[in-house]
Amino acid sequence: MIKLSVNINKLATLRNSRGGNNPDIYKAAVDIQKFGADGITIHPRPDERHIKYADVFELNKIITTEFNIEGNPADDKFIQLVLANKPTQVTLVPDAHGQLTSNHGWNTIEHTHFLKPIVQLFKANNIRVSIFIDPIIEMIEASKETGTDRIELYTESYAREFSAGNKEKGIKPYVESAMKAKELNLGINAGHDLDFNNLAYFSREIPNLEEVSIGHALICDSIYLGLENTIQLYKRQLK
């Protein structure tokens, strides 16, 4: 069964817009797990515009499923945050400071020497490592050189083609990437712009997919459908 990790950044954005703690993201994290999610994902950024660094420590106390922390390890503060909390998984994402949202994967060919010691540091602390990459065979091959446990396929281009009615064209590089990852014994995660409409096809076509991380679309759907119902609907798409 493919796991669903729910990214709660958008709930934190809503909370921060008025100050205080409404919505209560800690209660939300507990409830999201209770409603059937297999994990909680957060992506703390240096400007703390959604998840705050203090949130990470509080969430770490209450997450009983998988805890996935995303971020750029070029920031030493991020590295120390991960090591202090020892989540189930850390996902390394090449975001620049102030970037609105993730929009590309690592060039693992150019950054192998940068990523390799960071991957080994996290693995030495019993933290599973995933590297965020585009569906490019050469990047997957270079990812293997870093020692990472998994890759997370950046799915924006698939979602765009799916919306344009070109789902076969959109899925092709992802299938090829998944096959290469399997050949290299790399686990496969996926995320970004996956939603209720395109998730079932993606999950059905991608071999050995282990986990999807979804935030924006799921939280938006929950406004109309309710959080518990939305999580269950997304889970069904993964069966």
C-alpha positions as CSV (number, residue, x, y, z in Angstrom):
1,M,0.0,0.0,0.0
2,I,1.4,3.4,-1.0
3,K,1.6,5.7,2.0
4,L,0.0,9.1,2.2
5,S,2.0,11.8,4.0
6,V,0.1,15.0,4.5
7,N,2.0,18.3,4.3
8,I,0.5,20.7,6.9
9,N,2.4,23.8,5.8
10,K,-0.8,25.4,4.5
11,L,-2.5,25.0,7.9
12,A,0.5,26.8,9.5
13,T,0.2,29.6,6.9
14,L,-3.4,30.2,7.8
15,R,-2.5,30.2,11.5
16,N,0.3,32.7,11.0
17,S,-1.9,35.1,9.1
18,R,-3.8,36.1,12.3
19,G,-1.3,35.1,15.0
20,G,-2.3,32.9,17.8
21,N,-2.9,29.2,17.2
22,N,-6.0,28.9,15.1
23,P,-6.1,26.5,13.4
24,D,-4.2,24.5,16.0
25,I,-1.7,22.7,13.8
26,Y,-0.7,20.4,16.6
27,K,-4.3,19.1,17.1
28,A,-4.6,19.0,13.3
29,A,-1.5,16.8,13.0
30,V,-2.9,14.4,15.6
31,D,-6.3,14.3,13.9
32,I,-4.8,13.9,10.4
33,Q,-3.1,10.7,11.7
34,K,-6.3,9.6,13.3
35,F,-8.2,10.1,10.1
36,G,-5.9,7.7,8.3
37,A,-2.8,9.5,7.0
38,D,0.4,7.5,7.1
39,G,2.6,10.4,8.0
40,I,3.0,14.2,8.5
41,T,5.3,16.3,6.3
42,I,6.6,19.8,7.0
43,H,8.9,22.1,5.2
44,P,10.2,24.8,7.5
45,R,11.8,27.7,5.6
46,P,14.2,30.2,7.0
47,D,11.6,33.0,7.0
48,E,9.2,30.8,9.0
49,R,6.3,32.0,7.0
50,H,4.4,28.8,7.7
51,I,6.0,26.1,9.9
52,K,8.1,27.7,12.6
53,Y,11.3,26.1,13.9
54,A,9.6,25.8,17.3
55,D,6.7,23.9,15.7
56,V,9.1,21.1,14.7
57,F,10.0,20.3,18.3
58,E,6.3,20.3,19.4
59,L,5.2,18.2,16.4
60,N,7.9,15.7,17.1
61,K,6.4,14.9,20.4
62,I,3.0,14.0,19.0
63,I,3.6,12.4,15.6
64,T,3.1,8.6,16.0
65,T,3.2,7.8,12.3
66,E,6.0,8.9,10.0
67,F,7.5,12.3,10.4
68,N,9.1,13.8,7.2
69,I,11.0,17.1,7.4
70,E,11.8,18.8,4.0
71,G,14.4,21.5,3.5
72,N,17.6,22.7,2.0
73,P,20.7,21.4,3.8
74,A,22.7,24.3,2.6
75,D,21.3,26.0,5.7
76,D,23.2,24.7,8.8
77,K,20.2,25.7,11.0
78,F,18.1,23.2,9.0
79,I,20.7,20.4,9.5
80,Q,20.8,21.0,13.3
81,L,17.0,21.1,13.4
82,V,16.8,17.7,11.8
83,L,19.5,16.2,14.0
84,A,17.8,17.5,17.1
85,N,14.4,15.9,16.2
86,K,15.5,12.8,14.3
87,P,12.4,12.4,12.1
88,T,11.6,9.2,10.2
89,Q,12.8,10.8,7.0
90,V,14.5,14.0,5.8
91,T,13.8,15.1,2.3
92,L,16.6,17.3,0.8
93,V,15.1,20.0,-1.4
94,P,17.2,22.7,-3.3
95,D,15.0,25.7,-2.4
96,A,16.5,29.2,-2.4
97,H,15.7,31.5,0.5
98,G,12.4,33.2,0.0
99,Q,11.3,30.8,-2.7
100,L,7.5,30.6,-3.0
101,T,7.4,26.9,-3.4
102,S,9.6,24.1,-4.7
103,N,10.0,24.3,-8.5
104,H,12.9,22.0,-9.4
105,G,14.9,19.0,-8.2
106,W,18.6,18.7,-7.4
107,N,21.2,18.6,-10.1
108,T,22.7,15.5,-8.4
109,I,25.5,15.4,-11.0
110,E,26.9,18.8,-9.9
111,H,26.0,18.5,-6.3
112,T,27.1,14.9,-5.5
113,H,30.1,16.0,-3.4
114,F,27.9,18.4,-1.5
115,L,25.1,16.0,-0.8
116,K,27.1,12.9,0.0
117,P,28.4,13.9,3.4
118,I,25.0,15.3,4.4
119,V,23.3,12.1,3.4
120,Q,25.8,10.1,5.4
121,L,25.4,12.4,8.5
122,F,21.6,11.9,8.6
123,K,21.9,8.1,7.9
124,A,24.4,7.8,10.8
125,N,21.7,9.3,13.0
126,N,19.2,6.6,11.8
127,I,17.2,9.1,9.6
128,R,16.0,7.9,6.3
129,V,17.1,10.2,3.5
130,S,15.2,11.2,0.3
131,I,16.5,13.5,-2.4
132,F,14.1,15.7,-4.4
133,I,14.8,15.3,-8.1
134,D,13.3,15.7,-11.6
135,P,12.5,12.6,-13.6
136,I,15.8,12.5,-15.4
137,I,17.7,9.2,-15.6
138,E,21.1,10.8,-15.2
139,M,20.0,12.6,-12.0
140,I,18.7,9.3,-10.6
141,E,22.0,7.6,-11.3
142,A,23.9,10.4,-9.7
143,S,21.6,10.2,-6.7
144,K,22.7,6.7,-6.1
145,E,26.3,8.0,-5.7
146,T,25.2,10.1,-2.7
147,G,24.1,7.1,-0.7
148,T,20.5,8.2,-0.4
149,D,17.9,5.7,0.6
150,R,15.2,7.2,-1.6
151,I,14.4,9.8,-4.3
152,E,11.3,12.0,-4.4
153,L,10.1,12.6,-7.9
154,Y,9.1,16.2,-8.5
155,T,5.7,15.7,-10.2
156,E,4.8,19.2,-11.4
157,S,5.4,18.4,-15.1
158,Y,3.2,15.3,-14.8
159,A,0.4,17.3,-13.2
160,R,0.6,19.9,-16.0
161,E,0.4,17.4,-18.8
162,F,-2.4,15.5,-17.0
163,S,-4.4,18.7,-16.8
164,A,-3.8,19.3,-20.5
165,G,-5.1,15.9,-21.4
166,N,-1.7,14.4,-22.1
167,K,-1.5,11.9,-19.2
168,E,0.4,9.3,-21.2
169,K,3.0,11.8,-22.3
170,G,3.2,13.2,-18.7
171,I,3.7,9.8,-17.0
172,K,6.3,8.4,-19.4
173,P,9.5,9.9,-17.9
174,Y,8.2,9.0,-14.4
175,V,7.7,5.4,-15.3
176,E,11.2,5.3,-16.8
177,S,12.6,7.0,-13.7
178,A,10.9,4.5,-11.4
179,M,12.3,1.6,-13.3
180,K,15.8,3.0,-13.1
181,A,15.4,3.7,-9.4
182,K,14.3,0.1,-8.9
183,E,17.4,-1.1,-10.8
184,L,19.6,1.0,-8.5
185,N,17.7,-0.2,-5.3
186,L,16.4,3.3,-4.5
187,G,13.1,3.8,-2.9
188,I,10.6,6.0,-4.6
189,N,8.5,8.9,-3.2
190,A,6.7,11.5,-5.2
191,G,5.2,14.9,-4.6
192,H,4.2,18.4,-5.8
193,D,0.9,19.2,-7.6
194,L,-0.5,15.8,-7.0
195,D,-4.2,16.0,-6.4
196,F,-7.5,14.1,-6.2
197,N,-7.8,14.1,-10.0
198,N,-4.3,12.9,-11.1
199,L,-3.3,10.8,-8.1
200,A,-5.0,7.5,-9.0
201,Y,-3.4,7.3,-12.5
202,F,0.0,8.2,-11.2
203,S,0.0,5.7,-8.4
204,R,-1.3,3.0,-10.6
205,E,1.3,3.5,-13.3
206,I,4.5,4.1,-11.2
207,P,6.1,0.8,-10.2
208,N,7.3,0.5,-6.6
209,L,6.0,3.8,-5.5
210,E,6.3,3.9,-1.7
211,E,5.0,7.3,-0.6
212,V,3.3,10.5,-1.8
213,S,3.5,13.8,0.0
214,I,0.5,16.1,-0.6
215,G,-0.4,19.3,1.1
216,H,-1.8,22.2,-0.9
217,A,-4.4,20.3,-3.0
218,L,-5.5,18.2,0.0
219,I,-6.0,21.1,2.3
220,C,-7.9,23.0,-0.4
221,D,-10.2,20.0,-1.0
222,S,-10.8,19.7,2.8
223,I,-12.4,23.2,2.8
224,Y,-15.3,21.8,0.8
225,L,-15.2,18.1,1.8
226,G,-13.9,18.1,5.4
227,L,-10.5,17.0,6.5
228,E,-11.4,13.4,7.6
229,N,-13.4,12.7,4.4
230,T,-10.7,14.2,2.2
231,I,-7.9,12.1,3.7
232,Q,-10.0,9.0,3.2
233,L,-10.8,9.9,-0.4
234,Y,-7.1,10.5,-1.2
235,K,-6.2,7.2,0.5
236,R,-8.7,5.4,-1.8
237,Q,-7.0,6.8,-4.8
238,L,-3.8,5.1,-3.7
239,K,-5.3,1.6,-3.6
